Each structure stands twice: as structure tokens, then as C-alpha cells.
Amino acid sequence: MRRSEFRRAVDDEFGGRASAVVTDLVLSRVGGRTAADAIAAGVDPREVWLALCEELDVPAERRYGVGRLEPRRS
């Protein structure tokens, strides 16, 4: 997962709360850091995304494959 995909996934899932979720919520799964701090420290965005999902009880069907843009149609 790229950082841009992470951002899209967070925005899509959490809407207006996305910024607060990324900067304020401390996640034990990524070393007791916020999502923003974990990514800045080099933690893989996919791992951070899954930590957010776990912490905020995002259903499994909305955890995988999110954040990607739809392929262009020819």
C-alpha cells in the first residue's frame, strides 16, 4: 500500500474524522504511535492501515484492497 492509497482509504472510511484519526489516535500495534508518526518513522502504510482498522473495528470486508483507484477503461 502506498501512502496515497493509505490516505484515500482513511478518507473514504473515516470521512470528516480522518485527520483526527491519523494524528490523534495512538495505536499500540505500531509501537504506541499515531498513524502519522508511525508512517513518518517508516512503518509500512499497510500495517498502519490494518492497525487503524483493528483499533476502530472496521469490518474485514472494508480492510483489504481499499485505497486503490479504479483502473482506467480504454
Secondary structure, 3 states (H helix, E strand, C coil): CCHHHHHHHHHHHHHHHHHHHHHHCEEHHHCCEEHHHHHHCCCCHHHHHHHHHHHCCCCHHHCCCCCCCCCCCC
